[in-house]
Amino acid sequence: MIDKTLPVRKAAFRFLDRRGLRGVLGGGVSVYSLLRRGRGVWVTPENGLWVHRFADGYLVNRVIDTTLLETIDYVARDTFLHGLTVSPGDVVVDVGAGVGTEVLTFSRLAGPGGRVLAIEAHPETARALQRTVMLNRLRQVEVIAAAATAKECELSITDDEDHIKSQVRSDASSGAHRVPGRPLATLLRERGIERIDLVKMNIEGAELDALRGMGAALANVRQVAISCHDFLAPESAPHDWRRTFDGVRELLSDAGFELWTREADERPWVRHTWYGRRRT
């Protein structure tokens, strides 16, 4: 059944958001969430971002999203840890960390003795991510505001309020923000990281270049979860730059990974994710 009140709610949301009444908007959403679930989230504006305070932690976002942390954790595990594990003391490299929805799960599983590199290209999304890390006191997490690339360069990134839709562009003048491009091999070397237990990537079509930027460091990776974005490419464009699924498979297979997918899953972003474990 279609919710006919949805356009009305969206219109009210936009009106309050644009009239400098963000505090009123956050309070209203907080009360609505509590009444709807019996437990909820307290939402407050902070320097252009939205702080979501739950009973068990925080998530800072560029938009209001009252999804409970337990659901966020379930989605993170289901999407990126299918057949994979993160254990206490592990090192995780999260490329395309967004506002931290997977970082919360990875840091919890790796524990205080582990390490998580959270790499996010969009400067505003990275700012939300850094605040999420600070509020949750995740000392094992380091936020890196850069794009993962095959070589050192300057890029641009589109400015979509829904952070998961922002895309990196090779033309530094074609997006809303200029961002540094850094090879993962360089980032890892600068931090003295040799062993990587999991590399997770979700970077809207830039995953093949990011993997190439790992160079010899890819040999030290134990597990991978690489989200490809062929499903975003038009059927009439077989050579669209977002069609990386076959290239990622070839690169990872040649690098010594046993790979699998979930081809029967109805969600296209899940069907186009490669999961892998280094062959022994």
N, C-alpha and C positions, 0 to 999 in steps of 0.2 A: 504494500500500500504506500502511495506517495504521501509524504508529510507536507501538507499544503501550508503549514505554518513556517516552513524553512525559509522561504524568501522574506517573510516578515521579520524573522529573527535576524537574518543577515543584514537587512536594511537597517534595523535598529542598532545592530553592532557597528555598522559603518558610520552611522550618524554620531553615536557616542564617541567612537574612536577619533573621528575627525573634528570634534568640537572641544577637544581638550578635556574630555570627561573620562579619561582612561581609568581613574580611580573608581569612579562610579561603575564603569563597565566591569572592571575586575571584581568588585564586590558583588555585583549582580550575578556574574557567572559563578562565583564561589558559592553563593546561597543556592543557586539553581542546582549546582552539582551536589551539594549536601542533601537537598530535598529529594533529588532524583535517586540517589544511591544510598542515603542514610550515612554515608561517609564520603568525603570528597577531597577537594583541593582548594587551598586559599591562593587566589591569583592576584598579584599586585604588579603595577607597572614600575619599571626601573630603567631610566635612561634609554628609552626606546625599545626596551625588551620587556618580556613578561616573565616574572618569577612565579613558578608553580611550586607551592610548598605542600607536600604530602605528609602523612603520618610517618612515613619511612624514608623520606629524603626530599631532594629538590630536583627540578628540571627547569632550566631557563630556556626560553624559546623566543623566536621572533613573532610568533602568533600565539593566540590562546588555544590550548589543547588540553582538555581535562582528562585524557586517557590516564588511568591509574598506572602506577609504576609496575605493579605486578603484571599488567597486560603488556606494557612496554618490554619488560623482561622476557615474557613468553614469546613475543614476536621476534625479539633479538635472537633468542636461542633457536627458535624454529627456522628462521630465515638464514642465519649464518653459522650455526653450529650443528647442522644436520650431519650426523656421523662423525663429528669432530669434537674435541675436548679442549678445555682450558682448565689447568690445574694450578694449585697454589705454587707461586714462584715462577710461573710462565711469563714469557715476553710476548706481547701482542702488539702488532702494528695495525692500527685502524686507519685506513686511507679513505677519506670521505666520511669523517666522523660525525658530520652534521652538528647538532646541538648536544650530542652525547647519549643518545638513546641506547646505542650498543656499548659505549664506553662504561656506562653504569654496570652493565652485565659483565663485561670483560674484567673490569677492575675488581668486582666482587669475587669472581671466580679465581683470578690471579692472586688476590689477597695482598696484604701489605708488603710481602716479600717479592711480589711480582713487579712487572713494569708494563705500562701501556703508553705507546706513542700515538697520540690522537692528532691526525693530520687533516686539516680543513682549509680549503682554499678561500672561501668567501669570508671577507673580513668581519662582517656583522654576525654571520653564523659562528665564526671562530670566537668572537667576543662572547656570544651566548654560551658556547661550549666552555670557555675559560671560566665563566661565572658558575656554570653547573659544577665544574670540577672544584672550584673554591668553596662553594656552599656545602658540598658533600665531603669536603676535606679529603679528597682523593690524592694523597701525596705520591702515590705510585704512578700518577698520570701526568704526562707532559704534553701540552698543547703546542702544535706547530702550525702557524698560520702561513701556509704555502700550498701550491699545487704540486703533486707528484708528477714529474715529467721525465722524459728520456735524457734531457740535458739541461744545463743551467740556462734559464731564459726568463723573459717577462711575458706574461699572458694577460688576458682579461677574462672576467667571469660575469655572466649575466646576473641580473638582480631580481630574482624571483622570491617573493615573500615566503613561499613554500620552499624551504631550503633544499629539499631533495630534488627540485627541478632545476636548480642553477647549474649552468654548464660553462665549462672552461672553453675559451676561444684562443686559437693560435695567434690571431691578430690582436695585439695589445690595445688597440684603439676601438675594438668593436663591441666591448661589453661595458658594464656600468663601473666596474672596479678593476684596476690594474693589480696584478698579484705576482709574486715571484714564483718561478718554476724551479723546483729542486729535485734532483735525482734521489731516489730512496737510498741508493748506495752511499751517496755523500752524507745524507742525514744520519744514517746508521754509523758510518765511520766517525763522524764528528762526536758521536755519543759513546763510542767504544762498544757498540752492540754487535756481537757476532752471531749468537744463537737467537733465532726467532721461532717461537712455537706456533704462531698463527699470524698470517697476513690476511686481513679482511679488506676488500675493496668494494666501494660503491660510489663511482665517480662519473656517472652519466656518459659513458662512451670513451673516456680517457684511459681506461684500464690497460690497454695494450701498451701504450707509451709508458705508463707508470711501471709496468712489469719489466719492460726493457731497461728502464732506469735503475733496476736493481743490480744488473750486471752479475758479477760473480757472487754477490751476496745472496742470490736466489738459492744457491746450493746449501745455504745454512738455514733454510726455511723448512719446518717440519710439516705444516699444514697450511692450506689456502682455502679461502671462500671468496670467489671473484664474481661479482655481479656484472653481467654483460647487458647491453641495452639494444640488442637487435630489434626487439619488439617496438621500439620507438621509431624505427626507420620506416618510411613508406614502402609498400610492396613494390612500387614502380621504380625504386631506387636500390638496385642490388649492390651498388658500391658505396652506399651511404657510409659516412665515417663512423656511425654508431654500430655498424655491423662488425663486432669484434669477437663473436662467439667462437668461430672456427679458428681465428688467429690465436686467441687465448688458449684454446685446447692444444693447439700444436706447440706453442711455446712451453706450456707447462708439462706436456707429455715429454718433450725433448729434454726438459730439465729434470726428469726423473720422478714425476708425480703419477700416482694412480688416481684417476679422475672418475667422478660420477656426477650425474645430474638428477633432477626430479622431473622428468619429462612429462609425467602424468598429472602434475599439479596444475590446477586451473589458474593460478596466478602467474602471469607472464614473467614478472621479475624474479620469481622463484624458479620457473622452468629454465630461465637463462642464466642461472648461477652455476658456476663450476665449483665443486667441492673436491679437495684433493689431499692426499697424504703421501709423503715421500715413500717411494718404493724401497724396501729393505733388501 
